[in-house]
Amino acid sequence: MKKLTLKVLTSIALLTSGFVAANAGHHGEKSNYSKIDVEKVCNVKANGIVKVIETAKKYNAIAIKKGLEFRRLTVNNSGLIVSVEEAIKTKAKEVNPKTFKGKASKTKLETNFAAHRSCKFAIRALQQAEEAKSTWRLAIPGDGYSY
């Protein structure tokens, strides 16, 4: 009986350690989004507007796939990116991003600022999703914050 109990306990211990190790590997992974210095990568003066908007497109595509695209002042980040690309082609000083359904918004932004903003929004969406994995419990009443 002791041998059977010992075998069962050993099996449970091995299974549990395997699950813990597998789970830690999956949730313990940090994507490299959190390591990106947004101000440095999205600096239009240092990197040029074309490189900044390409960076914005790259990370915004990932954010869209994950359902994390920023929307600010009734404009999706992808709409802001498109308006900056149009401004680059036409050499416009200001952009007026379109909202969904093709209606023009009242928002007017300086082109370099719009490029910086779209890049920052694309990366921060991914960074905030990573941060939320470890900080979400802090927002629950009784888990550290007093209201």
N, C-alpha and C positions, 0 to 999 in steps of 0.2 A: 504494500500500500504506500509506503514511504517513497519507493522508487517511482511509482506512478504519479504521485503528487509532485515530486521533484521534476519529473519530465514535463508535466503540465505547466508548472510554474516557469521552468526554463523556456518552454515554447512560447508562453505568453510574453515573457520578458524579451525574447528575441523578436517576436512580432511587433511588440510595442516600440522597441528601439528602432526597428526598420521603418515604421510609420513616422516616428518622430524625425528621423533623419531625412526621409523623403519629403516630409512636410516642411522642414526647416530649409531644405534646398529650394523648394518652390516659393515659399513666402519670404525667405531670407534674401532673395535676390534683389539687388538694387539696380535699377536700370541706370544708364549713364546720363539720363536727363537731369538728375539732381546735381550732377557735377558741372553742368554748363553754366558759365558766367554770362547771364543774359545781357548785362550792360556791355560787356566786351564784344560778344558775338553780334549783337544788334546795333552796334555803333556805326552809324552811316558815315560819319567823317573818317573813321579809321578804316572801314572795310569797303566803302562804296555802296551806293544804293542798290545796284544790281545784285551784289553778293548777299546783302541783307535780305532782299526780297526772295532770293532763291532759298535762303535758310528758312525764311518764314513759310514758303510753300512746302518745303520738305517736312518740317515739324507739324504744320497745320494738317497735312494729309494724314499723318499718324494720329493726330488728335481727332480728326473726323472719323477715322476707322474705329476709334475707341469711344466715340460719342461724346467727346469733350470739347468741341469747338467753342471758342469764346464768342459771345454776342454782346456787343456794347453799343449803346445809343442806337438801337434798332438795326444795327448792321452786323452781320456775321463776319468773322475774321476773313473768310474766303472772299467775301465781297470787298473788303478793304484791300486785300492783296491784289485783286483784279483791278481795282481803281488805281492803285499805285503803278501797276504794270502799264496801264493806259496812259498815265501821267508821264511815265518814263519815255514812252513812244512819242507822245506829243510835246514833251518838254514843258508840261504845265507846272506851275508853281504851287497850285492847290489841287486837292482831290475832293470829289464829292461822291463818296461810295454809294452804290445802289443798294436798296433793301431787297428782300426777296419779292417777287412779283414784278420786278422791273421799275418800281417807282423810285424816283430820286429822293434821297433823304435831305434834311436841312443841315446835316453835318458837313462842315467844310474844314479840311485839315491841310496844313502845309505838307508837301509831298515827302520830305525827309522825315518829318515827325510821324507821318502815317506809315512809312516803311518801318521805322523803329518800333512803332506801336504794334504793327501786325506781327513782326518777328517776336517781340516780347510776349504778346498774347499767345502765339502758337507754342512757344517753349514753356511758358508759365502754366498753361493748361495741363501739360504733361507732368511738370514738376509738382503741381498742386495735387494731382491724382496720386503721385507717389507719396507725398507728405501725408495725405489723408489716410493712407493705409496704417500709419502708426499713430496718428493724432486724433482719429475720429472718436475714440472713447472719451477723450477729454471734453467733448461737447455734450456728453450725457449728464444731466443733473445728478449730483451725488458722486461723480467720478473725478473730482478735483477742482471744479469751478463752483463758486457760490454765485447764485443769481439774486 
